[in-house]
């Protein structure tokens, strides 16, 4: 409890001949959210035990989980990111990752997100699904255009934008001179993903 | 009619002088919500636009009659912020903060138990009753007044669902994001109880995700106590086991918490479950015959 453990498993626990209790092995899981008050524990983390792309994402405060498919996804919000993975699968493809760029994603975070998604050589296409609430679509569109220019993206990109300032966002993408496929809604995005991998 | 918040709701924003706090306090006010006070310790006496800032929630409640708090305090101090507004007499507490340690929330819930105080969140987008009040961070303009209640563990996925309904001309009575953490103040059953009793709510949209057993518990409750139609979607049908999918509570562990089990439980309770999020709005339209 004092160390904010979410799991503490002691096995085997033995009683020695002198009557003392001795834990021979143990597994402890810690609450990531509580690491701010356990710097000693946070320092024990071994990055070589993590997927290198996941470790890179963590450095940039991006929530990224590597999966085995070939369609990369960049989404704002954990629930929408999961639903987008499901959509890719339903379209007959396999998601290459889970990536939640968060509600307040900046152009820089979008660029880093792109770099990490494309760091996975399996990725054959990227679906960007953003519901702009707090994050305005025009800001995001500028970030995507900037990212595609700096990261030198060679795979097709499908963008689905909705929400605040969506018209300006779509216009920025259309006028960028870059090749984006713009999807109008979630169903349309799914069909375009299917066409991409089919 | 609406549940939890309405035109009479008087909001105090904890953390109002921060970047997030000031931005969203303004957005709530612009939507028409009565934002009557802010709290930031040490900044009492200042103003955020025309909103007076106090050092404590107790003082804010005393001077402005605030009855609902909206919290944007960093994770290390957020649990204390919840307890402070509870002690000061807030009846509804909406905690937006993400990343509060689980043990802190265990302590908060022990204190709030049996007090009648309604905590929404943490790690949630908040509550909106379209046309009446917005106490949260959702984009207000995608909503529309109407008959559907909505309860969800997610943020942007909720906006997606709302947007699809609004485009089809289906409005919402109240939308509540209950949060993506393992320990939250209000669960599906609490919201289903409120929606079932609310005369302005004709049906409910429930958006769940992998991890825990909240959807299974909701299904058991629906089959016994909910007569209004329920349409549901569960995110994470393709999520791998053992990985935390963004939300602290979204993890399939030891074979439990899977999307397929949740979908089956809800279906068995008579709920219309959509497998593809793109079909949600159309499913609501069909089930409700709008």
Interface residues (C-beta under 8 A of the other chain):
Chain A: X1 X4 X6 X31 X32 X33 X34 X36 X37 X63 X65 X67 X75 X76 X77 X78 X79 X80 X81 X82 X83 X85 X86 X87 X88 X89 X90 X95 X98 X100 X103 X104 X131 X132 X133 X134 X162 X163 X164 X185 X186 X187 X189 X190
Chain B: X20 X23 X75 X76 X99 X100 X101 X102 X103 X104 X137 X138 X139 X141 X142 X152 X153 X154 X155 X156 X157 X158 X159 X160 X163 X164 X180 X207 X209 X210 X233 X235 X236 X237 X238 X239 X240 X243 X245 X246 X247 X248 X250 X259 X275 X276 X277 X278 X279
